[in-house]
Amino acid sequence: MSVQRLRIQCAGVVQGIGFRPFVKQLADRCAVGGYVANHDSHVTIEIEGEIAALAAFRGALFADSPAGSALALAAEESVAATGTRGFVIAPSRRGPVLELPRTPDYALCAACRDELFTPGNRRHRYPFIGCARCGPRYAITDALPYDREHTSYRAFPPCPDCAREYADPADRRFHAQTVSCPACGPRLTWRDGDGIAAAGTDPLAAALAALEAGALGAVRGTSGFHLLARADDERAVARLRDLKRRPRKPCGLLAASLAQIAGFADVEPGEAALLVSPAAPLVLVAKRAAPAWAEAVAPGNPRLAVMLPGNGLHALIMAAMPAPLVATSANLAGEALIGDSTEAIAAFARHVDFFLDHDLEIREPQDDAIVQLVADRPMLLRRGRGYAPALERFDEATPRRLVAGGAQLKNSCGVLADTLALVSQYQGDLEAAGTAARQAARIARYAGDDALLLKEAHPDIGWEAVRAADFRPVPHHRAHARACAVEHGIAAPHLAVVWDGLGYGDDGGWWGGECFRAEGPRLDRVATLRPVRMPGAEAAIRHPDRVALALLWEIAGEAGFEWHRARFGTTRFAARDYANFARLLADGRHAPWSYSVGRLLDGLASLLGLAHDNTFEGEAAMALQFAAERAEGPCELVLPWRERADLFELDWQPLVTTIMTANPTPDAFARGVHLALARAIVDRALAAGLGTITLSGGCFQNRLLVESVAALCRARSLVCRWPERHPPNDGGIALGQLAIGLDMLLAEQRGR
């Protein structure tokens, strides 16, 4: 009989998911001895036994690892046998290396949900129920290794019953660091609208009664605060919108079950799978005509963002509610999500009717993740609970730790050490002081002593709150392109299309309609959009009718303004306004050129009368998309490529001319625009002899546009890829910054 001992080091997402209990149970089943131990940077397993038993263990380790794991083999070697017979979970060990990605928070599993609603179970109606396979992880973790003393659960020593479950290999809560119950775990607190705790009140019962009566409440789950109100209460929804300064932006919905969602939305099988997945994100689903309240939740939008309860507290609330709840992040515009009670009370006291709070500290507040299906594949639109932090592996190791600060809007940060990259959750917009402070703290934690910091190339985007360090600027659209290529492992030549709202270009201009010939780290800009002026600069972002005037002026001058006046009368501009805009456009000093497809779509939406203002980012462009989706057929449109110096420009003039001369039906024209844009992309790739296309940037959140390009690619035997695990919007910028930073360092290293 030949006995051997094998040391296996596993990296990836391997802590906080019941991985060590799984390894222990697998070792016992395979009759091998040894141990498993957590480290900062990996999990070490040593197994000893017969060759066949070791092979069986190793095969099942990778084939049957727990849901939620992202298991990677970091190293494997034979070591001297020691005669070990039993298998144990050894104490965790720490080391001076980059820590593992912390495990995302996972929604309540079916077994815990059954216990939650089973009378007589000792966790019946316990809001913080969880086990080794579900519950908060990232939100409550201070440091790794993932042990109770490194989480906010260290404030709640387990009672004898919980300690027994923790120590029993046959129990579902074996080595579950968050094991707790009503006798020893966190507790709810009820506070009135002033934030004052009310002793002797049943917190959950009081909250349920208030919500049912139409109240607006701030409720802290296990990842942060939500503002909750009944979706079918018009006054409550209006109050919530007023508080959030969100007149038309869609709100998220919290529903009790898939069956309830099916009563007001059409849910595709892939969308249902996302809703019930361990991440439990907000999922975009098709709205039905009824019920009436759905229009107040997402005005003018054919989709609703819905989610199912992700924790015990939300499950208990929804089990008692007669209708879905509007559930939106408890933060102010652009600010980071609030996870702290004191901060929540300061922000919302006297604006809400109650606070449903608890005493479990949240270390990493996270918004709800948002996902949509595109061509039957999930596309992450916002990285949040269940998806944070993200993990990516690069093929080559970085010579120096890299830290990415992300973008100005939809900010997230990233860090790359060795070959492992981590990308944080969505944090908010850096224009908000709270978001900037949170970004600075995260960068400082990631950076260590000798990191290279990567930032947006725009000179006005600084990190004043971050200590003096070695910074490198990274162009915005190049970061978008590299992020998509890294996600899909594309190094061969391809056409990288980056279309978005606005971003600082290499030449200091406002880019946003770019095509690059990409090969590995090399990105050659080969095409862009014909530019259009932005009267009033940033004011044109908020008011697309200004872009509409610029489009008209560029091709028709005063005659274009006359057409606009005849079309819209005085509803948008007075006669003196037209004169002022004419001077502004002729002078150009306060009307910079924009190459942005996002701004073009805004201007077209305004010319069609679909939307004249952006009360939230992308509102007008979304109106154009929704018009296209409801069209019975397209208007035939052509977008030609014109050669200009060393670039091709996509000429939008035929679109504006058609609107002015043919008076097309808005829906059919909008559909035609989407198809013309898709054809232009494919035509550019074919003309360049490139068989692969990548799509990134905020414009490719547009499901119709992506699917139109993908369909044309299939018909022409081209490969089309777009972001799936990382957002196509600026939430994906940090990954691209890390990729470009690594490209820089490797090029410098090879040049020495």
BAGULUM-588075 format. One record per residue (C-alpha): residue number from 1; residue in three letters; x, y, z. Coordinates in steps of 0.5 Angstrom, whole numbers, plus 500, padded with zeros to 3 digits. Layout:
BEGIN
PT  NUM  ALA  X  Y  Z
...
# end
This chain:
BEGIN
PT  1  MET  500  500  500
PT  2  SER  503  507  498
PT  3  VAL  501  513  502
PT  4  GLN  503  520  500
PT  5  ARG  502  527  502
PT  6  LEU  500  532  498
PT  7  ARG  500  540  499
PT  8  ILE  494  544  495
PT  9  GLN  494  551  496
PT  10  CYS  487  554  493
PT  11  ALA  486  562  491
PT  12  GLY  480  565  489
PT  13  VAL  474  566  493
PT  14  VAL  475  561  498
PT  15  GLN  473  564  505
PT  16  GLY  466  565  508
PT  17  ILE  463  560  503
PT  18  GLY  463  554  508
PT  19  PHE  469  552  504
PT  20  ARG  473  549  510
PT  21  PRO  467  545  512
PT  22  PHE  466  542  505
PT  23  VAL  474  540  505
PT  24  LYS  473  537  512
PT  25  GLN  467  533  510
PT  26  LEU  470  531  503
PT  27  ALA  477  528  507
PT  28  ASP  472  524  511
PT  29  ARG  469  521  506
PT  30  CYS  475  520  502
PT  31  ALA  478  517  508
PT  32  VAL  485  522  508
PT  33  GLY  488  525  513
PT  34  GLY  491  532  514
PT  35  TYR  488  539  515
PT  36  VAL  485  545  512
PT  37  ALA  487  552  514
PT  38  ASN  485  559  512
PT  39  HIS  491  564  510
PT  40  ASP  490  572  508
PT  41  SER  492  570  501
PT  42  HIS  490  563  500
PT  43  VAL  487  556  503
PT  44  THR  492  551  505
PT  45  ILE  490  543  504
PT  46  GLU  495  538  506
PT  47  ILE  492  531  505
PT  48  GLU  495  524  506
PT  49  GLY  493  517  504
PT  50  GLU  493  512  499
PT  51  ILE  494  515  491
PT  52  ALA  487  513  489
PT  53  ALA  484  516  495
PT  54  LEU  488  523  494
PT  55  ALA  486  523  487
PT  56  ALA  479  522  489
PT  57  PHE  479  528  494
PT  58  ARG  483  532  489
PT  59  GLY  477  531  483
PT  60  ALA  472  532  488
PT  61  LEU  475  538  491
PT  62  PHE  474  542  484
PT  63  ALA  468  539  481
PT  64  ASP  464  539  487
PT  65  SER  466  546  491
PT  66  PRO  461  550  494
PT  67  ALA  456  555  490
PT  68  GLY  459  562  490
PT  69  SER  467  559  490
PT  70  ALA  471  561  485
PT  71  LEU  477  556  486
PT  72  ALA  484  557  483
PT  73  LEU  490  552  484
PT  74  ALA  495  557  486
PT  75  ALA  500  551  488
PT  76  GLU  501  544  489
PT  77  GLU  507  539  491
PT  78  SER  508  533  494
PT  79  VAL  511  533  501
PT  80  ALA  513  528  506
PT  81  ALA  508  524  509
PT  82  THR  507  524  517
PT  83  GLY  503  518  519
PT  84  THR  497  523  520
PT  85  ARG  490  519  520
PT  86  GLY  485  524  522
PT  87  PHE  483  531  518
PT  88  VAL  482  537  522
PT  89  ILE  480  544  521
PT  90  ALA  487  548  523
PT  91  PRO  487  555  526
PT  92  SER  488  560  521
PT  93  ARG  494  563  519
PT  94  ARG  496  570  517
PT  95  GLY  502  573  512
PT  96  PRO  504  579  509
PT  97  VAL  501  578  502
PT  98  LEU  495  581  498
PT  99  GLU  489  578  502
PT  100  LEU  484  574  498
PT  101  PRO  478  577  495
PT  102  ARG  473  577  501
PT  103  THR  467  573  499
PT  104  PRO  460  577  497
PT  105  ASP  454  577  501
PT  106  TYR  449  571  499
PT  107  ALA  442  571  500
PT  108  LEU  438  567  504
PT  109  CYS  438  559  502
PT  110  ALA  432  555  502
PT  111  ALA  434  551  508
PT  112  CYS  434  557  512
PT  113  ARG  428  560  509
PT  114  ASP  424  554  511
PT  115  GLU  427  555  519
PT  116  LEU  425  562  519
PT  117  PHE  418  561  517
PT  118  THR  417  554  521
PT  119  PRO  414  555  528
PT  120  GLY  417  551  534
PT  121  ASN  424  552  530
PT  122  ARG  429  556  535
PT  123  ARG  430  561  529
PT  124  HIS  423  562  527
PT  125  ARG  422  569  525
PT  126  TYR  430  571  527
PT  127  PRO  432  576  522
PT  128  PHE  439  575  522
PT  129  ILE  438  567  520
PT  130  GLY  444  564  516
PT  131  CYS  449  558  515
PT  132  ALA  455  556  512
PT  133  ARG  452  557  505
PT  134  CYS  449  564  506
PT  135  GLY  448  571  509
PT  136  PRO  453  577  510
PT  137  ARG  460  576  509
PT  138  TYR  463  582  505
PT  139  ALA  459  587  509
PT  140  ILE  461  585  516
PT  141  THR  469  583  515
PT  142  ASP  474  587  518
PT  143  ALA  480  583  515
PT  144  LEU  482  576  513
PT  145  PRO  483  570  515
PT  146  TYR  475  570  515
PT  147  ASP  474  568  522
PT  148  ARG  469  570  527
PT  149  GLU  474  575  531
PT  150  HIS  475  578  524
PT  151  THR  468  580  523
PT  152  SER  463  585  526
PT  153  TYR  460  578  529
PT  154  ARG  465  578  534
PT  155  ALA  461  582  538
PT  156  PHE  456  577  539
PT  157  PRO  459  571  543
PT  158  PRO  455  564  541
PT  159  CYS  451  561  546
PT  160  PRO  452  554  548
PT  161  ASP  447  551  542
PT  162  CYS  450  555  537
PT  163  ALA  457  553  539
PT  164  ARG  455  546  539
PT  165  GLU  452  547  532
PT  166  TYR  459  550  530
PT  167  ALA  463  544  532
PT  168  ASP  459  539  529
PT  169  PRO  461  537  522
PT  170  ALA  454  534  521
PT  171  ASP  451  540  522
PT  172  ARG  449  546  516
PT  173  ARG  452  551  521
PT  174  PHE  459  547  522
PT  175  HIS  464  553  522
PT  176  ALA  459  558  520
PT  177  GLN  462  564  523
PT  178  THR  456  568  523
PT  179  VAL  452  563  527
PT  180  SER  447  566  532
PT  181  CYS  440  566  534
PT  182  PRO  435  570  538
PT  183  ALA  439  568  545
PT  184  CYS  446  571  542
PT  185  GLY  445  574  536
PT  186  PRO  444  581  533
PT  187  ARG  437  585  535
PT  188  LEU  433  590  532
PT  189  THR  431  597  534
PT  190  TRP  425  601  533
PT  191  ARG  426  609  532
PT  192  ASP  421  614  531
PT  193  GLY  422  619  525
PT  194  ASP  427  623  529
PT  195  GLY  431  617  530
PT  196  ILE  429  616  538
PT  197  ALA  429  609  540
PT  198  ALA  422  607  543
PT  199  ALA  423  602  549
PT  200  GLY  418  596  549
PT  201  THR  416  596  542
PT  202  ASP  416  590  538
PT  203  PRO  421  593  532
PT  204  LEU  419  589  527
PT  205  ALA  411  589  528
PT  206  ALA  411  597  529
PT  207  ALA  415  597  522
PT  208  LEU  410  592  519
PT  209  ALA  404  596  521
PT  210  ALA  407  603  519
PT  211  LEU  409  600  512
PT  212  GLU  402  597  511
PT  213  ALA  399  604  513
PT  214  GLY  403  608  508
PT  215  ALA  409  610  512
PT  216  LEU  416  611  509
PT  217  GLY  421  608  513
PT  218  ALA  429  607  513
PT  219  VAL  431  600  514
PT  220  ARG  437  597  515
PT  221  GLY  439  590  512
PT  222  THR  445  586  513
PT  223  SER  449  591  507
PT  224  GLY  446  598  509
PT  225  PHE  440  602  509
PT  226  HIS  434  602  504
PT  227  LEU  428  607  504
PT  228  LEU  422  603  503
PT  229  ALA  415  604  502
PT  230  ARG  409  601  499
PT  231  ALA  409  601  491
PT  232  ASP  402  602  491
PT  233  ASP  401  608  495
PT  234  GLU  402  614  491
PT  235  ARG  403  619  496
PT  236  ALA  409  614  499
PT  237  VAL  412  614  493
PT  238  ALA  412  621  491
PT  239  ARG  415  623  498
PT  240  LEU  420  618  497
PT  241  ARG  422  621  490
PT  242  ASP  422  628  493
PT  243  LEU  426  626  498
PT  244  LYS  431  623  493
PT  245  ARG  430  628  488
PT  246  ARG  429  623  483
PT  247  PRO  423  626  479
PT  248  ARG  423  620  474
PT  249  LYS  429  616  475
PT  250  PRO  426  608  476
PT  251  CYS  426  606  483
PT  252  GLY  427  599  485
PT  253  LEU  422  594  487
PT  254  LEU  422  589  493
PT  255  ALA  417  583  492
PT  256  ALA  415  577  496
PT  257  SER  416  571  491
PT  258  LEU  417  570  483
PT  259  ALA  409  569  483
PT  260  GLN  408  576  486
PT  261  ILE  413  578  480
PT  262  ALA  409  574  475
PT  263  GLY  403  578  477
PT  264  PHE  406  585  474
PT  265  ALA  412  583  470
PT  266  ASP  414  578  464
PT  267  VAL  420  574  467
PT  268  GLU  424  570  462
PT  269  PRO  427  564  465
PT  270  GLY  434  567  465
PT  271  GLU  431  573  469
PT  272  ALA  428  568  474
PT  273  ALA  434  564  475
PT  274  LEU  438  571  477
PT  275  LEU  432  573  482
PT  276  VAL  433  567  486
PT  277  SER  441  566  485
PT  278  PRO  445  567  491
PT  279  ALA  447  574  489
PT  280  ALA  439  576  489
PT  281  PRO  440  582  485
PT  282  LEU  435  587  482
PT  283  VAL  434  584  475
PT  284  LEU  431  588  469
PT  285  VAL  424  585  467
PT  286  ALA  419  587  462
PT  287  LYS  413  591  465
PT  288  ARG  406  589  464
PT  289  ALA  400  594  463
PT  290  ALA  397  593  470
PT  291  PRO  398  595  475
PT  292  ALA  397  602  475
PT  293  TRP  402  603  481
PT  294  ALA  408  600  476
PT  295  GLU  408  607  472
PT  296  ALA  409  611  478
PT  297  VAL  415  606  480
PT  298  ALA  418  607  473
PT  299  PRO  415  612  469
PT  300  GLY  415  612  461
PT  301  ASN  420  605  462
PT  302  PRO  418  599  459
PT  303  ARG  422  595  465
PT  304  LEU  422  594  472
PT  305  ALA  428  593  477
PT  306  VAL  425  588  482
PT  307  MET  429  583  487
PT  308  LEU  427  578  492
PT  309  PRO  429  578  499
PT  310  GLY  436  577  500
PT  311  ASN  436  577  508
PT  312  GLY  432  574  513
PT  313  LEU  429  581  515
PT  314  HIS  427  583  508
PT  315  ALA  424  576  508
PT  316  LEU  420  577  514
PT  317  ILE  417  584  512
PT  318  MET  415  582  505
PT  319  ALA  411  576  508
PT  320  ALA  407  581  511
PT  321  MET  406  586  505
PT  322  PRO  400  586  501
PT  323  ALA  404  589  495
PT  324  PRO  411  590  493
PT  325  LEU  415  595  496
PT  326  VAL  419  601  493
PT  327  ALA  426  599  496
PT  328  THR  432  604  494
PT  329  SER  438  606  497
PT  330  ALA  438  610  503
PT  331  ASN  443  615  500
PT  332  LEU  443  622  498
PT  333  ALA  444  624  490
PT  334  GLY  451  621  488
PT  335  GLU  453  619  495
PT  336  ALA  455  613  498
PT  337  LEU  450  608  501
PT  338  ILE  449  609  508
PT  339  GLY  451  603  513
PT  340  ASP  452  607  519
PT  341  SER  446  608  524
PT  342  THR  448  615  526
PT  343  GLU  449  617  519
PT  344  ALA  443  615  517
PT  345  ILE  439  619  522
PT  346  ALA  443  625  521
PT  347  ALA  441  624  513
PT  348  PHE  434  622  514
PT  349  ALA  431  624  521
PT  350  ARG  424  628  520
PT  351  HIS  424  626  513
PT  352  VAL  422  619  514
PT  353  ASP  417  616  519
PT  354  PHE  421  611  522
PT  355  PHE  428  607  522
PT  356  LEU  428  600  523
PT  357  ASP  435  599  526
PT  358  HIS  440  593  529
PT  359  ASP  446  593  533
PT  360  LEU  450  589  527
PT  361  GLU  456  593  525
PT  362  ILE  456  594  517
PT  363  ARG  464  595  515
PT  364  GLU  462  595  507
PT  365  PRO  456  598  505
PT  366  GLN  453  596  498
PT  367  ASP  448  598  494
PT  368  ASP  444  592  491
PT  369  ALA  447  590  484
PT  370  ILE  443  591  478
PT  371  VAL  443  586  472
PT  372  GLN  440  585  465
PT  373  LEU  439  580  460
PT  374  VAL  442  581  454
PT  375  ALA  442  576  448
PT  376  ASP  440  571  454
PT  377  ARG  447  573  458
PT  378  PRO  447  577  464
PT  379  MET  450  584  464
PT  380  LEU  452  587  470
PT  381  LEU  450  594  470
PT  382  ARG  452  596  478
PT  383  ARG  456  592  482
PT  384  GLY  453  591  489
PT  385  ARG  451  586  494
PT  386  GLY  452  579  492
PT  387  TYR  457  581  486
PT  388  ALA  463  585  490
PT  389  PRO  468  585  490
PT  390  ALA  470  582  483
PT  391  LEU  476  578  482
PT  392  GLU  480  577  475
PT  393  ARG  486  574  474
PT  394  PHE  491  577  469
PT  395  ASP  496  572  465
PT  396  GLU  502  576  467
PT  397  ALA  504  578  474
PT  398  THR  505  586  476
PT  399  PRO  512  588  478
PT  400  ARG  509  593  483
PT  401  ARG  502  593  486
PT  402  LEU  497  597  482
PT  403  VAL  491  601  485
PT  404  ALA  486  604  480
PT  405  GLY  482  610  483
PT  406  GLY  476  609  478
PT  407  ALA  472  614  474
PT  408  GLN  469  620  477
PT  409  LEU  462  617  476
PT  410  LYS  459  610  478
PT  411  ASN  466  610  482
PT  412  SER  469  603  484
PT  413  CYS  477  602  486
PT  414  GLY  481  596  484
PT  415  VAL  488  593  486
PT  416  LEU  492  588  482
PT  417  ALA  498  585  486
PT  418  ASP  502  579  483
PT  419  THR  496  576  478
PT  420  LEU  490  577  482
PT  421  ALA  486  583  481
PT  422  LEU  480  586  486
PT  423  VAL  475  591  484
PT  424  SER  470  594  489
PT  425  GLN  463  595  489
PT  426  TYR  460  601  486
PT  427  GLN  461  607  491
PT  428  GLY  457  613  488
PT  429  ASP  460  619  484
PT  430  LEU  466  623  486
PT  431  GLU  463  629  486
PT  432  ALA  460  628  493
PT  433  ALA  464  629  499
PT  434  GLY  462  622  502
PT  435  THR  464  618  496
PT  436  ALA  470  622  495
PT  437  ALA  472  620  503
PT  438  ARG  470  613  502
PT  439  GLN  474  612  495
PT  440  ALA  480  615  499
PT  441  ALA  480  610  505
PT  442  ARG  479  605  500
PT  443  ILE  485  607  496
PT  444  ALA  490  608  502
PT  445  ARG  488  601  504
PT  446  TYR  489  598  498
PT  447  ALA  496  602  496
PT  448  GLY  500  599  502
PT  449  ASP  507  603  502
PT  450  ASP  509  602  494
PT  451  ALA  503  602  490
PT  452  LEU  503  605  483
PT  453  LEU  496  609  483
PT  454  LEU  492  610  477
PT  455  LYS  487  615  475
PT  456  GLU  483  618  470
PT  457  ALA  487  623  465
PT  458  HIS  482  629  466
PT  459  PRO  487  634  469
PT  460  ASP  481  636  474
PT  461  ILE  479  630  477
PT  462  GLY  484  629  482
PT  463  TRP  485  625  489
PT  464  GLU  486  631  494
PT  465  ALA  484  627  499
PT  466  VAL  489  621  498
PT  467  ARG  496  622  500
PT  468  ALA  502  624  495
PT  469  ALA  504  618  491
PT  470  ASP  506  616  485
PT  471  PHE  500  617  480
PT  472  ARG  499  615  473
PT  473  PRO  494  618  468
PT  474  VAL  490  613  464
PT  475  PRO  485  615  458
PT  476  HIS  478  614  460
PT  477  HIS  476  610  453
PT  478  ARG  482  606  453
PT  479  ALA  481  604  460
PT  480  HIS  474  602  457
PT  481  ALA  477  598  451
PT  482  ARG  482  594  455
PT  483  ALA  477  592  461
PT  484  CYS  472  589  456
PT  485  ALA  478  585  453
PT  486  VAL  481  583  459
PT  487  GLU  474  580  462
PT  488  HIS  474  576  455
PT  489  GLY  481  574  455
PT  490  ILE  482  577  448
PT  491  ALA  489  579  446
PT  492  ALA  488  578  438
PT  493  PRO  487  584  433
PT  494  HIS  480  586  434
PT  495  LEU  475  593  433
PT  496  ALA  474  596  440
PT  497  VAL  468  600  440
PT  498  VAL  467  605  446
PT  499  TRP  461  609  446
PT  500  ASP  459  613  452
PT  501  GLY  456  620  454
PT  502  LEU  463  624  455
PT  503  GLY  470  622  457
PT  504  TYR  477  626  457
PT  505  GLY  480  624  450
PT  506  ASP  488  624  449
PT  507  ASP  487  631  445
PT  508  GLY  484  634  451
PT  509  GLY  477  634  447
PT  510  TRP  470  630  449
PT  511  TRP  471  623  446
PT  512  GLY  465  618  447
PT  513  GLY  464  615  440
PT  514  GLU  471  612  439
PT  515  CYS  473  606  435
PT  516  PHE  480  603  436
PT  517  ARG  484  597  433
PT  518  ALA  486  593  439
PT  519  GLU  491  588  439
PT  520  GLY  494  586  446
PT  521  PRO  496  593  450
PT  522  ARG  496  597  443
PT  523  LEU  490  601  442
PT  524  ASP  490  605  435
PT  525  ARG  484  610  435
PT  526  VAL  482  609  428
PT  527  ALA  475  612  428
PT  528  THR  470  617  431
PT  529  LEU  463  620  431
PT  530  ARG  463  627  427
PT  531  PRO  463  632  432
PT  532  VAL  457  636  435
PT  533  ARG  458  642  439
PT  534  MET  455  642  446
PT  535  PRO  452  649  448
PT  536  GLY  453  651  455
PT  537  ALA  458  645  456
PT  538  GLU  455  641  462
PT  539  ALA  449  645  461
PT  540  ALA  448  641  454
PT  541  ILE  448  634  458
PT  542  ARG  442  636  463
PT  543  HIS  438  639  457
PT  544  PRO  439  635  450
PT  545  ASP  435  640  447
PT  546  ARG  441  644  447
PT  547  VAL  445  639  443
PT  548  ALA  439  638  438
PT  549  LEU  440  646  437
PT  550  ALA  447  644  435
PT  551  LEU  446  639  431
PT  552  LEU  441  643  427
PT  553  TRP  446  649  427
PT  554  GLU  451  645  424
PT  555  ILE  448  643  418
PT  556  ALA  443  648  417
PT  557  GLY  444  654  421
PT  558  GLU  439  659  422
PT  559  ALA  434  655  417
PT  560  GLY  435  649  422
PT  561  PHE  433  654  428
PT  562  GLU  427  656  424
PT  563  TRP  425  649  423
PT  564  HIS  426  648  431
PT  565  ARG  421  654  432
PT  566  ALA  416  651  427
PT  567  ARG  416  644  430
PT  568  PHE  416  646  438
PT  569  GLY  413  653  438
PT  570  THR  415  657  444
PT  571  THR  415  651  449
PT  572  ARG  422  650  449
PT  573  PHE  426  657  447
PT  574  ALA  424  664  446
PT  575  ALA  426  668  440
PT  576  ARG  432  671  444
PT  577  ASP  434  664  446
PT  578  TYR  435  662  439
PT  579  ALA  439  669  438
PT  580  ASN  443  667  444
PT  581  PHE  445  660  442
PT  582  ALA  446  662  435
PT  583  ARG  452  667  438
PT  584  LEU  454  661  443
PT  585  LEU  455  656  437
PT  586  ALA  458  661  432
PT  587  ASP  463  663  437
PT  588  GLY  465  656  440
PT  589  ARG  468  658  447
PT  590  HIS  463  656  451
PT  591  ALA  460  650  446
PT  592  PRO  466  645  446
PT  593  TRP  466  640  441
PT  594  SER  463  633  443
PT  595  TYR  465  626  439
PT  596  SER  460  623  444
PT  597  VAL  455  618  441
PT  598  GLY  451  619  448
PT  599  ARG  450  626  446
PT  600  LEU  448  625  439
PT  601  LEU  442  620  442
PT  602  ASP  440  625  447
PT  603  GLY  440  630  441
PT  604  LEU  436  626  437
PT  605  ALA  431  624  442
PT  606  SER  430  632  443
PT  607  LEU  429  633  436
PT  608  LEU  423  627  435
PT  609  GLY  420  630  441
PT  610  LEU  421  624  446
PT  611  ALA  425  628  451
PT  612  HIS  428  635  452
PT  613  ASP  431  634  459
PT  614  ASN  436  629  463
PT  615  THR  433  629  470
PT  616  PHE  438  623  471
PT  617  GLU  444  620  467
PT  618  GLY  442  617  460
PT  619  GLU  434  619  461
PT  620  ALA  433  622  454
PT  621  ALA  437  616  450
PT  622  MET  433  611  454
PT  623  ALA  427  614  451
PT  624  LEU  430  613  444
PT  625  GLN  431  606  446
PT  626  PHE  424  605  449
PT  627  ALA  421  608  442
PT  628  ALA  425  604  438
PT  629  GLU  423  597  442
PT  630  ARG  416  599  441
PT  631  ALA  416  600  434
PT  632  GLU  413  596  429
PT  633  GLY  418  597  424
PT  634  PRO  424  601  422
PT  635  CYS  425  607  418
PT  636  GLU  431  606  413
PT  637  LEU  437  610  415
PT  638  VAL  444  610  413
PT  639  LEU  450  612  417
PT  640  PRO  456  613  413
PT  641  TRP  463  613  415
PT  642  ARG  467  619  412
PT  643  GLU  475  619  412
PT  644  ARG  477  625  415
PT  645  ALA  485  626  415
PT  646  ASP  487  620  419
PT  647  LEU  481  618  422
PT  648  PHE  474  615  419
PT  649  GLU  468  619  422
PT  650  LEU  461  617  423
PT  651  ASP  457  622  419
PT  652  TRP  450  623  423
PT  653  GLN  448  629  418
PT  654  PRO  443  624  414
PT  655  LEU  439  623  421
PT  656  VAL  438  630  422
PT  657  THR  436  631  415
PT  658  THR  431  626  415
PT  659  ILE  428  628  421
PT  660  MET  427  635  418
PT  661  THR  425  633  411
PT  662  ALA  421  627  412
PT  663  ASN  418  628  419
PT  664  PRO  418  620  420
PT  665  THR  414  617  426
PT  666  PRO  419  617  432
PT  667  ASP  418  610  434
PT  668  ALA  420  608  427
PT  669  PHE  426  613  426
PT  670  ALA  428  611  433
PT  671  ARG  429  603  431
PT  672  GLY  432  605  425
PT  673  VAL  437  609  428
PT  674  HIS  439  603  433
PT  675  LEU  440  599  426
PT  676  ALA  444  604  423
PT  677  LEU  449  604  429
PT  678  ALA  449  597  429
PT  679  ARG  451  596  421
PT  680  ALA  456  602  422
PT  681  ILE  460  598  427
PT  682  VAL  460  592  423
PT  683  ASP  461  595  417
PT  684  ARG  467  598  420
PT  685  ALA  470  592  423
PT  686  LEU  469  589  416
PT  687  ALA  473  594  412
PT  688  ALA  478  594  417
PT  689  GLY  479  586  416
PT  690  LEU  477  585  423
PT  691  GLY  473  579  425
PT  692  THR  472  580  433
PT  693  ILE  468  586  436
PT  694  THR  468  589  443
PT  695  LEU  463  593  445
PT  696  SER  464  598  452
PT  697  GLY  462  604  455
PT  698  GLY  455  607  457
PT  699  CYS  451  607  451
PT  700  PHE  452  599  451
PT  701  GLN  448  599  457
PT  702  ASN  442  599  451
PT  703  ARG  440  592  450
PT  704  LEU  437  593  443
PT  705  LEU  443  596  441
PT  706  VAL  448  591  443
PT  707  GLU  443  585  441
PT  708  SER  443  589  434
PT  709  VAL  450  589  433
PT  710  ALA  450  581  436
PT  711  ALA  445  579  431
PT  712  LEU  449  582  425
PT  713  CYS  455  579  427
PT  714  ARG  452  572  427
PT  715  ALA  450  574  420
PT  716  ARG  457  576  418
PT  717  SER  461  570  422
PT  718  LEU  464  575  426
PT  719  VAL  465  575  434
PT  720  CYS  462  580  438
PT  721  ARG  463  581  446
PT  722  TRP  461  586  451
PT  723  PRO  462  586  458
PT  724  GLU  458  581  463
PT  725  ARG  462  581  469
PT  726  HIS  464  588  469
PT  727  PRO  459  594  468
PT  728  PRO  460  597  461
PT  729  ASN  459  604  464
PT  730  ASP  464  607  468
PT  731  GLY  463  602  474
PT  732  GLY  468  598  469
PT  733  ILE  473  603  468
PT  734  ALA  478  601  474
PT  735  LEU  479  594  471
PT  736  GLY  481  597  465
PT  737  GLN  486  602  469
PT  738  LEU  489  596  472
PT  739  ALA  490  593  465
PT  740  ILE  493  599  462
PT  741  GLY  498  600  468
PT  742  LEU  500  593  468
PT  743  ASP  501  594  460
PT  744  MET  506  600  462
PT  745  LEU  510  597  467
PT  746  LEU  511  591  463
PT  747  ALA  513  595  457
PT  748  GLU  518  599  462
PT  749  GLN  521  592  465
PT  750  ARG  522  590  458
PT  751  GLY  525  596  455
PT  752  ARG  530  596  461
# end
